[in-house]
């Protein structure tokens, strides 16, 4: 991504970012599912509330 911190004009900055995104090499396909590193959470007990 192009460094656009010094450009104050929002439209100009957006244009530069889009151009940089088009020029960048495409990302490789995922090898693992998206949520693979998320912590798995056990399901809570159904029915009565725990309070």
C-alpha angles and dihedrals in degrees: 000000000000118000104250101164094111095053111092099185109091096206092050092048091050091050092052092048092051092050090050091049092052092049095048119099114259116262119251120252116267117267095195130036116271097251096042095118096045118113109253113234122209115235113257121240112278123225120031118043117250095234 
